[in-house]
């Protein structure tokens, strides 16, 4: 991080703006919207800024050479479309210790303009270190879509009560719970719905803020959260909120570091999963630790790769939570079969070609041996096998014995939705060889005619995919 995000108090003094043309007017609009008092040097002589009377009232048109102008009391200097004057002004500003921005010139700038989400008292600044304003704008657009329109009004509302309430609650954790209950409950909802008077009356009616906070102190709860197949952008909004609210997160080893980064920083993180060939703490121990944490009053998240109820043992965990009387919720995630199909453009169903889907797991060869393969011989059925790399020979043998054609298309897709995802396609006959082409899991197998429609193997073109299928069929 080269540039530290800060918020400048625009009431502290005027901002000097130097430049010409549309670049000057664009920066002018941003600064006026932020409430700045401006001293403008329009070096092209064009003083038509296209602003209403309200904005114009805070603008002083400066005459003379900006390089010799009096800068006493100025809090920042901005140059937009100023050419060589901008560079010279940067030298002068830095000598005086004044913050300066020369548009599109990092070398001569001591601060940069972020992409801004403006919700009144809630302002979000998005920066890319000046390297890519377009990326910053795209991030801003996503944040704009997530934030409620009146979130700034909610912050202003909280601000009017914060000092008086905090003076009545000595314990910091209790203060946090008080404001969480206000924001997440009916009072916050009333503000966001535009019923500020109702919210005001409700908050003033709270006679004992500490008791109010303690009343909402939960007995403890557990959220079973699906993390999806790996891409953090595939987390649901509800899952993201659960990660931000959690006091403790028990997570699988397969949950990607990028998703773990979405957990609130002061949340306790406990790895409890295991990978092939490595010991784990066991499901019973996981259940006990979740229940113990919830019964101590903590908000617990059990974070699982994919979806908790698709080969994630979520059902067993729910049974344990029910038996212990612990409150729980289930937040589904995108399971790896669906993530892999989308990532490699394999339609799991296809009109007149694939009308059924079966999901199964074959972690080890003995798992494959207990599958009733005779139910999977329908050519119009797509079979998705989880954790099937080790058991690939047994999967092939079972389908062969049941009568599935050796020429059935097969895809092996590893680390789906992640940047290092990899895929290999061929036929059922070549399944073990396809697995050997993949450099590490976790992986899913997709078996069925739909694999012919695969549109992306990362480093393979559709023509190469067809060629692989034809070579495998020879």
C-alpha positions, 0 to 999 in steps of 0.5 A: 500500500503506497497511499494511505487512505485519509479523509481531508477536512474541507472546512479547514481552508480553501483548496487551490485548483489549477487547470483548464478544459473538461479536466478542470471542470471534472475535478471542480464538480468532485470538490464542490460536491464534497463541500470544498471552498475553492480558489480556481486558476483557470489557465485557459481563461474559461470561467464557465464551470457549468455549476448552479448558484449554490456551488458557485458561491464557494468558488473564488476565481483567482487572477494572476500567476498561480506559481507566485500566488499567496498560499497561506491557509490553503489545505491542498492543491489540485492540478487538472489539465495544467500541463507544465504549470502542474509540475512546477506547482507540485515542486512549490507545494512540496517545498511548502509541505502542502498536499498536491495532486497532479492529475495522472502524474504519480511522480508529482503527486503526494495524494491521489483521488480515489473512486468515491461512494458517497452516502452522506456520512458514509463515504467509501474511498476505493484506490488502486495506488493510481495505477488503474482508475477503471478498476477502482470505478468497477469496485465502486460500482459493486459497493454502490450496489451493496450499500443501502441508499440511506446508510449515511442517514443511519450513520448520522442517526447513530452519531447523534446518540453515540456520545450519550449512550457510550457515557452510560455503558462502561464496557466496550464489548457491551457498547458494541453489542448495543450498537449492533442490536440497534443497527441490525434490529428494528431501529436500524431498519426504521431509519433505512426505511425512511422512518427516522422519527419512529427510530428516534422515539424507539432509541430514546425509549431505551431506559437502560442501554446496558440491559438492552445490550445484554438482553440481546446477548445470544445464548450462542448460535452456529451458522453452517456456511458454504464457502463455494468452490474457491473463488471469493466472488462466489460467496453469497452476501449472506455468507459474507455477513456471517463471516463479518459477524462471527466471533469464531470460525471453524474452517476446512483446509480446502477453504481458500486463503482469499475467502478466509481474508473475508473474515473480520480481522479480530475473529478467532480462526480454527482450522478443523478440516483434513486433506487426503492422507493427513489426519484431522480432529474428527467430526465428533470433536468438531461438533463438540467444539462448535457446541461448546463455543455456541454455549459460551455465547459466541457467534460461531461459523462452520465454514465449509468448501462448496455447500454444507449439505453436498458431501459436507457432513452438514447433516451430521452437524445439524443433528448434533446441534439439534441434540444440544439445543443450540440455535443454528442456521444454514447458508448454502454455497455453490457446490463444486459440481456446479462451480466446475461446470460453469468454470469449464462451460459444461452444461450438466443438462442439455435438451434431449441429450442429458435430462438427469444428474447424479452427484456421488462421492468416491473418496477411496476405492472402497467408496466406489465399490459400494456404489450401485453402478447399475443405476447409472447406465442411462446415457442421458444421465450426467454423473458428477463424482466428488473426490474421485481422483484416487478412486478413478480406476474403480469408478471406471470399472464400476461403470464398465461393469454396469454397461456404460460405454467406454466412449462416454465423454469424461472431464476431470476438473481440478481446483475449479473457479480458482486461478490455477484451475485445470481440466482434462477431457477424454473418454471413460476408457482413459479416465485414470490417464486423465487424472494423471494429467491433473496436477493435484486436487481437489477435483471433480469428475463429470461423466456424460455426453454433456462434456462434448460441449465443454467450452473452456479448458483454460489453456485449451481451445474448443478445437483442441478439446474436440481433437482430444475427444477424437484421439481418445475415441480412436 
